[in-house]
Structure formats: C-alpha cells, structure tokens
Amino acid sequence: MKVLAIVGPTAVGKSTLAVAIAKHCNGEIISTDSMQIYIGMNIGTATPTETERDGVPHHIVDVWTPSHDVSVAEFQQVARSAIDEVIKRGAQPIVVGGSGLYVSGVLDDLKFPGTDPQVRAGIEAELLEQGAAHLHARLASVDPVAAAAILPTNGRRIVRALEVIELTGEPFTATLPPPVSVYPTIRIGLEIPRSDLDERIAERVHLMWAAGFVDEVRELAAAGLANWRTASRALGYLQVLAYLNGDCSSEQALQATIDATSKFARRQQRWFRRDSRITWIDYDAPDAVPRALAALGSETLM
C-alpha cells in the first residue's frame, strides 16, 4: 500500500484536505507536526478539534507532556509504528505535516548521528550564556542551509545542528543523505501565493486569541512552560510568555506571533521546494480530493 503525504506551510489547509481525502478512502491521519505531539498545546498548534477530525482517526497528536524534549529519532520510531499499524488494518495512511525534518525522518531512510554529552554540554552552556540568536548566527556561518531551516529561537535544534557539525566535521545538512523513501509514497504539496498565505496566517492567529490561546499559555506557564526547552520556544507560546511576563502588550504579542509564523512558513516552503518528488497543486484547487485519490492509484497525478 502506498502512503499519501500532504505537505506545505502552516495554515495552508493540509489538515482539512487530509480529512476530506480520508473520508473517501478509509484513511487514517499520521501527524508529523513537531508541536502537536505535546499534550495541552492545542490552540497554539492548531491541533484539529474532534469536530474538525470528523471521525477520522488521528495519530501522533497529544502524545508527550510538554516537559519532554522529543527528538526526531524518537518521533521517527513512534510515527513509523503508527503507519505500520494503519497498513496492517487495511486502512490508508495519510501523513500530514509542515515540519520538514519530521516528515523526512518518518518517510525517508534517515539515520541520525549519535550524540556526545561533553560536546553537547559545551554548546548548551554557550546557549545559556549567549542566547539562541548568537548560536544561530554561528550556525549560519558554517551551514547556511541548516540555519535557514531552523528558527533562530529554537535553541534545542540549533544546539543539535552544531553538535553534529562538530562530531562529523561536515555541515549538518551534509549528514542527511539523498532521500530514499522507506514506504512507497505519493507526496502532494499545497501551493499558495505569499499574500494569501500571509492573510491565512493572520486570520488563524486572531482566531487563536479568540479561542483562548492566552489562557492556554497561562495554564502551561503555571505548570512550568518557561522551563521546558522545546515547548517554550514554540511559535506563539514564546510570544505570549513575553506578554505574561510583562515584556509587551497582548496586541504586540499577537502581531509578533503573526510575523514569526510568516517567517517560519517561508522556511517551510523553501525546505519542501528542494524535494523533487513532491507534486504541487493549488491550495484551493476544487479538484484536490479527486486528484489525490487518483494519485493513490498511479505514480503520478493526472
């Protein structure tokens, strides 16, 4: 059985399309979103609600507590197990996500370099002393491709990239081999004009605020969010934490979230554009569902 992958930038409509497709082919969705995996981080990550899931099973959502720093290797193992179970049930696995490294980690034959506690500790100490922006600038000087794919605020991933560079003597991106699929996979990317994407992102962020996002972050903050290395740097959560700390107004946090999300979406688009295996269709194409269903029966979209 072929796996169907729906990829593209945040807010482009991947989840909605995936559910619509799943309703026609006994599909089950495997999320490869790097933040929807955390319990309680639902509004800010746009985790599909039960209504939005429309009865379609979703996997790798709300799995770990936000205090747990999930590695790509750990995620890879859990997600592949989920895909294998879906296939065993005779259902159609539909992988959905905008986190490029996580999508590749699940669908491609990627083996991640080991770690060295001493090397990592040294880089993490530098992170604490100098900040993520400093380390990101250093990463950009030795591996601009990796730096372009990693948010300047994502200290954990910056540290990991610099660790791999120090251990291997090669750019972080050079340790990723040419992509070889683990599963027979049909990859569909959703194309969207930049202006439309910016509008959708702004609309989503305003809806997040209206849905109680600030309260969600406030509850997580009371549980220790600021001390959780990965979850605290998530888009929106970082900005709302700044508001709750009195560093900015709610309106400023909202706009900062829009701006950061738009920049991140550009990185997502650049990542997926490098993959020639992806067939791109317009995000609002009226025939997107039948084209995807047809693709599952052939190697190319008609």
ABEGO torsion letter per residue (X at the ends): XBBBBBBEBBGAGAAAAAAAAAAAAGBBBBBABAAAABBGBAAAAGBBBAAAAGGBBBBGBGABBAABBBBAAAAAAAAAAAAAAAAAAGBBBBBBEABAAAAAAAABBBBBBBBBAAAAAAAAAAAAAAEAAAAAAAAAAABAAAAAABBAABAAAAAAAAAAAAAAGBBAAAABBBBBBABBBBBBBBBBBAAAAAAAAAAAAAAAAAAGAAAAAAAAAAAGAAABAAAAABBGAAAAAAAAAGABBAAAAAAAAAAAAAAAAAAAAAAAAABAABBBBBAABAAAAAAAAAAAABABBX
